[in-house]
Amino acid sequence: MEGERKPGAAAALTLLIGINLFNYIDRQVLSAVEPEIRATFFRANDPNAMALTGALGTAFFVTYMLAAPIMGWLADRFHRWIIIGIAVGLWSLASGASGLATSFGMLLATRICVGIGEGGWGPAGPTLLSDLFPIRVRGRVMAAFAAAIPVGSALAYVIGGLVKVHLGWRWTFFLITPPGLVLALLCFFQRDPRFGISTQRASVVARRSDYRQLLSTRSYVINTLAQTAFTFALGGMAFWMPAYLEYRGLPKTTMTMFGGIIVIAGLISTLFGGSLADRMRDRFPSSYFLVSGVGMLLAFPFFVATLYTPFPAAWFFLFVAVFFAFLNIGPSNTALANVAMPLVRATAFALNIFVIHILGDAIAFPIIGFVGGHWNMTIAFLLVSGMMLLAGLIWLFGMRGLAADTNAVEQASARVR
């Protein structure tokens, strides 16, 4: 029995998409203005400057991944919309404060606060969708939710690229604060599907055995490992793309071209990947891993071709690489929700966030910055392509057990209902 969607599901999805959009704008706008921040706080030709500005991204993700397990535990027990509202308000105010930073240390502190706020959002948002929509459409719903990733990231590059030229890099942070505060306020008027809006604590909570079962679920572990490799690749590429284009001799205005590629290729691919995996599920029960793995294997050679092809022809290869890489966004997150029991879903997402960032982009930023600063950005970006290949292989390896793990959760959930 796959059920029906809950009342208010469409409105909740719309609000969650809006929040996720600004989540990625706030997260990626730092990358768009990294060269200007580097020039503001460090002297020219400092070989360690890139590694230090890369540490801004690391500080954010370390805080984010440490806050996520705590917030996930709370989200499994308390009203998720209240947690989300507080989290969105915190990161929005912290982003605005980034524009006021007068020292590198102050900027570092504001990015830590952004990480704490996003740590409250990351585990709670996707679990609401899992409770609101049935499994047969969950891939498409997760894809629509995740479509905010390429759109938000692209808007961050476009906003950052345009605003920093006309108003300076600080205004990129000022302008994204008010919309986030409005979205935070709307959260306090929403109903958590687990219980009424006036109820603050869930009546049924997970037991230790539920958490042990999650950690022993093969598909959950494999999916997390694949997402870790993908996060290293995507996070490293996104953060250091401005520096890479500068290394290739392109003007700063070309960041808008990269933003356009992310939003067009990433948006189409994310929506297509979720729909494709849903439609293939009856014929291929492990379709969520199949689509994810094949997409990454196809992205690998096109990204390598980007590094060795002169511009403007390289833009074509980058577009295709981004398209195939983003195919996994909806399916992989759907698989994550499908193999976790409802009582521990927020914790499942929180633990996933912790692992993929501590072993993914948190170390990708300084590693790629170090390699780029001491060798060159082409060599640094070869690390990105290697991680794309690794992610694809891991997802294909995990196909064998996904259907069984998904069915086990659905049957157990039906007994509880």
C-alpha positions in Angstrom: 0.0 0.0 0.0 1.7 3.2 -1.1 -0.8 5.7 0.3 -1.9 9.1 -0.8 -0.4 12.5 -0.2 -1.4 14.4 3.0 -3.5 17.6 3.1 -1.4 20.7 2.5 1.3 18.8 0.8 1.5 21.0 -2.3 1.7 24.2 -0.2 4.4 22.7 2.0 6.4 21.6 -1.0 6.3 25.1 -2.4 7.6 26.7 0.8 10.3 24.0 1.2 11.5 24.6 -2.3 11.7 28.3 -1.6 13.7 27.7 1.5 16.0 25.2 -0.2 16.5 27.8 -3.0 17.8 30.4 -0.5 19.7 27.7 1.3 21.9 27.2 -1.7 22.1 30.9 -2.6 23.4 31.7 0.9 25.7 28.7 0.8 27.3 29.3 -2.7 27.4 33.1 -2.8 30.7 32.9 -0.9 32.2 31.1 -3.8 31.1 33.7 -6.3 33.0 36.4 -4.4 35.9 34.4 -3.2 38.5 36.2 -5.4 37.3 39.6 -4.0 37.4 38.3 -0.4 40.9 37.0 -1.0 42.0 40.3 -2.4 40.4 42.1 0.6 42.0 40.1 3.4 45.3 38.8 2.0 48.2 40.2 0.1 48.8 39.5 -3.5 50.7 36.4 -4.5 50.3 34.8 -1.1 50.5 31.0 -1.9 48.4 30.1 1.2 45.6 32.6 0.5 43.5 30.1 -1.5 43.8 27.4 1.1 42.7 29.9 3.8 39.7 31.2 1.9 38.9 27.6 1.2 38.8 27.2 5.0 35.8 29.5 5.0 33.9 26.8 3.2 35.4 24.1 5.5 34.3 26.0 8.6 30.8 26.3 7.3 30.5 22.6 6.5 32.2 21.4 9.7 29.7 23.4 11.7 26.9 22.2 9.5 27.8 18.6 9.8 28.3 18.8 13.6 25.0 20.6 14.1 23.0 18.3 11.9 23.0 15.2 14.1 21.8 17.2 17.1 19.1 18.9 15.0 18.2 15.6 13.4 17.6 14.1 16.8 15.4 17.0 17.8 13.5 16.9 14.5 12.6 13.2 15.1 11.0 14.3 18.4 9.7 17.9 18.0 7.7 20.1 15.6 9.9 20.3 12.5 8.5 23.5 11.1 9.5 25.4 14.3 13.0 24.0 14.0 13.1 25.0 10.3 11.9 28.5 11.0 14.5 29.2 13.7 17.2 27.7 11.5 16.3 29.7 8.4 16.2 32.9 10.4 19.6 32.2 12.0 21.4 31.6 8.7 19.8 34.5 7.0 20.9 36.9 9.7 24.4 35.4 9.7 24.6 35.8 5.9 23.8 39.5 6.3 26.5 39.8 8.9 29.1 38.3 6.5 28.8 41.6 4.6 29.7 43.6 7.7 32.9 41.6 8.4 36.0 43.8 8.8 38.4 41.0 9.3 38.9 37.4 8.1 38.2 36.2 11.6 34.8 37.9 11.7 33.9 36.5 8.3 34.9 33.0 9.6 32.6 33.5 12.6 29.6 34.4 10.4 30.1 31.4 8.2 30.1 29.2 11.3 26.7 30.7 12.3 25.4 30.0 8.7 26.5 26.4 9.2 24.6 26.1 12.5 21.4 27.4 10.9 21.6 25.1 7.9 22.3 22.2 10.3 18.8 22.6 11.6 17.3 22.8 8.1 19.1 19.9 6.4 17.6 16.9 8.4 14.1 18.3 8.8 13.1 19.5 5.3 13.4 16.3 3.3 11.7 14.2 6.0 8.6 16.4 5.9 8.3 15.5 2.2 8.7 11.8 2.9 5.7 12.1 5.3 3.6 14.2 3.0 3.9 12.2 -0.3 3.6 8.5 -1.1 6.5 6.4 -2.4 5.3 6.2 -5.9 5.8 9.9 -6.6 8.5 10.5 -4.0 11.3 10.6 -6.6 9.6 13.4 -8.5 8.8 15.3 -5.3 12.4 15.0 -4.1 13.6 16.1 -7.5 11.4 19.2 -7.5 12.7 19.9 -4.0 16.3 19.3 -5.1 15.9 21.4 -8.2 16.5 24.4 -5.9 20.2 23.1 -5.7 21.2 24.0 -9.2 18.9 27.1 -9.4 20.0 28.4 -6.1 23.7 27.8 -6.8 23.4 29.4 -10.2 21.6 32.4 -8.8 24.4 32.8 -6.2 26.9 33.0 -9.0 24.7 35.3 -11.1 23.9 37.6 -8.1 27.5 37.5 -6.9 28.9 38.1 -10.3 26.7 41.1 -11.0 26.4 42.7 -7.6 30.1 42.6 -6.8 30.9 44.5 -10.1 28.4 47.3 -9.4 28.1 47.5 -5.6 31.0 45.4 -4.2 31.1 41.9 -2.7 29.6 42.9 0.6 26.2 43.7 -1.0 25.8 40.2 -2.2 25.3 39.2 1.4 23.1 42.1 2.3 20.6 41.5 -0.5 19.9 37.9 0.3 19.0 38.4 3.9 15.4 39.9 3.8 13.9 37.0 1.7 15.3 34.5 4.0 13.7 36.2 7.0 10.3 36.2 5.3 10.5 32.4 4.6 11.5 31.8 8.2 8.4 33.6 9.4 6.1 31.6 7.2 7.3 28.3 8.8 5.7 29.1 12.1 2.3 28.9 10.5 2.7 25.4 9.1 1.4 22.1 10.4 3.7 19.1 11.0 2.0 16.0 9.5 3.1 13.9 12.5 1.0 15.9 14.9 -1.1 19.1 15.3 0.5 22.5 15.2 -0.2 23.1 18.9 1.8 19.9 19.8 5.5 20.4 20.3 6.6 16.8 21.0 5.9 13.6 19.1 4.1 10.9 21.1 6.2 8.0 19.6 10.0 8.2 19.5 12.6 5.9 18.1 14.3 3.3 20.2 18.0 2.3 20.1 17.2 -0.7 18.0 15.8 1.6 15.3 19.1 3.4 15.1 21.1 0.2 15.0 18.8 -1.0 12.2 19.5 2.1 10.2 23.3 1.7 10.6 23.1 -1.9 9.5 21.1 -1.1 6.4 23.4 -1.8 3.5 21.7 0.5 1.0 21.9 3.4 3.4 25.6 3.0 4.0 26.4 2.5 0.3 24.3 5.5 -0.7 26.1 7.7 1.9 29.5 6.6 0.6 28.5 7.4 -3.0 27.1 10.8 -2.0 30.3 11.5 -0.1 32.4 11.2 -3.3 29.8 13.2 -5.3 29.8 15.9 -2.6 33.6 16.2 -2.8 33.3 16.6 -6.6 30.4 19.0 -6.7 31.4 21.1 -3.7 35.0 21.3 -4.9 34.0 22.3 -8.4 31.4 24.9 -7.2 33.7 26.6 -4.7 36.8 26.8 -6.9 35.2 27.4 -10.3 35.8 31.2 -10.1 39.5 30.6 -9.5 39.6 27.9 -12.2 38.1 30.3 -14.8 40.5 33.0 -13.7 43.4 30.4 -14.2 42.1 29.7 -17.7 42.4 33.4 -18.5 38.6 34.2 -18.6 37.2 37.5 -17.3 35.2 37.7 -14.1 32.0 38.2 -16.1 32.1 34.6 -17.3 30.9 33.5 -13.9 27.4 34.3 -15.2 28.0 31.8 -18.0 28.8 29.1 -15.4 25.8 30.1 -13.4 23.7 29.7 -16.6 25.0 26.2 -17.2 24.3 25.2 -13.6 20.7 26.5 -13.7 19.8 25.1 -17.1 21.7 21.8 -17.2 21.3 21.2 -13.4 17.6 22.0 -13.3 16.6 19.9 -16.3 18.7 17.1 -15.2 17.5 17.1 -11.6 13.8 17.0 -12.6 14.4 14.5 -15.3 16.5 12.2 -13.1 13.7 12.0 -10.4 11.0 11.4 -12.9 13.1 8.8 -14.8 13.9 6.8 -11.7 10.2 6.8 -10.6 9.1 5.6 -14.0 11.8 2.9 -14.1 11.1 1.6 -10.6 8.5 -1.1 -11.6 10.9 -2.6 -14.1 14.1 -1.9 -12.3 13.5 -2.0 -8.5 17.0 -0.4 -7.9 16.4 2.4 -10.4 17.3 5.1 -8.0 20.9 3.8 -7.8 21.0 2.9 -11.5 20.1 6.4 -12.6 22.6 7.9 -10.1 25.5 5.6 -11.0 25.1 5.8 -14.8 24.8 9.6 -14.6 28.1 9.9 -12.8 29.9 7.5 -15.1 28.8 9.6 -18.1 29.7 12.9 -16.4 33.3 11.8 -15.8 34.7 11.8 -19.4 32.9 15.1 -20.2 34.4 16.9 -17.2 37.9 15.7 -18.1 37.3 16.9 -21.7 36.4 20.4 -20.2 39.8 20.6 -18.6 41.7 20.1 -21.9 39.5 21.8 -24.4 40.0 25.6 -25.2 37.1 27.9 -24.4 34.5 28.6 -25.7 34.2 25.0 -26.8 34.9 23.8 -23.3 31.6 25.3 -22.2 29.8 22.5 -24.1 31.6 19.7 -22.4 31.0 21.4 -19.0 27.3 21.6 -19.8 27.0 17.9 -20.6 29.1 17.0 -17.5 26.9 19.0 -15.2 23.7 17.5 -16.8 24.8 13.9 -16.2 26.2 14.7 -12.7 22.9 16.2 -11.5 20.9 13.2 -12.5 21.5 11.6 -9.1 20.2 14.5 -6.9 16.5 13.4 -6.8 17.0 9.6 -7.0 19.8 9.3 -4.4 17.9 11.4 -1.8 14.7 9.5 -2.5 16.6 6.2 -1.8 17.9 7.7 1.4 14.4 8.4 2.6 13.0 5.1 1.4 15.4 2.9 3.3 15.0 4.7 6.7 12.1 4.1 9.0 9.9 7.3 9.5 10.8 7.5 13.2 14.5 7.9 12.4 14.4 9.6 9.0 15.6 13.0 10.3 18.5 11.3 12.0 19.2 9.3 8.9 19.5 12.6 6.9 21.5 14.2 9.7 24.0 11.4 9.8 24.2 11.4 6.1 24.9 15.1 6.1 27.7 14.6 8.7 29.5 11.9 6.8 29.2 13.4 3.2 30.6 16.7 4.4 33.3 15.6 6.8 34.7 13.3 4.1 33.4 15.3 1.1 33.5 19.0 0.5 34.9 19.9 4.0 38.2 18.4 2.9 37.8 19.2 -0.8 38.0 22.9 -0.3 41.5 23.1 1.3 42.8 20.1 -0.7 41.8 21.5 -4.1 43.0 25.0 -2.9 46.4 23.5 -1.8 46.9 21.7 -5.1 45.8 24.7 -7.1 48.0 27.0 -5.2 51.1 24.9 -5.4 50.6 23.3 -8.8 47.8 24.4 -11.0 44.0 24.3 -11.2 43.8 21.7 -14.0 45.6 19.2 -11.8 43.3 20.2 -8.9 40.2 19.7 -10.9 41.4 16.2 -12.0 40.6 15.3 -8.4 37.0 16.3 -9.0 36.7 14.1 -12.1 38.1 11.1 -10.2 35.5 11.5 -7.5 32.8 11.6 -10.1 34.0 8.2 -11.4 34.2 6.8 -7.8 30.6 7.9 -7.0 29.2 6.2 -10.1 30.9 2.9 -9.3 29.7 2.9 -5.7 26.0 3.5 -6.7 26.1 0.7 -9.3 27.7 -1.6 -6.7 24.8 -0.9 -4.3 22.0 -1.8 -6.7 21.7 -5.4 -5.5 20.2 -4.7 -2.1 18.2 -1.4 -2.6 14.8 -3.0 -3.5 14.9 -5.4 -0.5 15.8 -2.6 2.0 13.1 -0.3 0.6 10.4 -3.1 0.8 11.4 -3.9 4.4 10.8 -0.3 5.4 7.5 0.0 3.6 6.2 -3.2 5.2 7.3 -2.2 8.7 5.7 1.3 8.2 2.4 -0.3 7.0 2.3 -2.4 10.2 2.8 0.7 12.4 0.0 2.6 10.6 
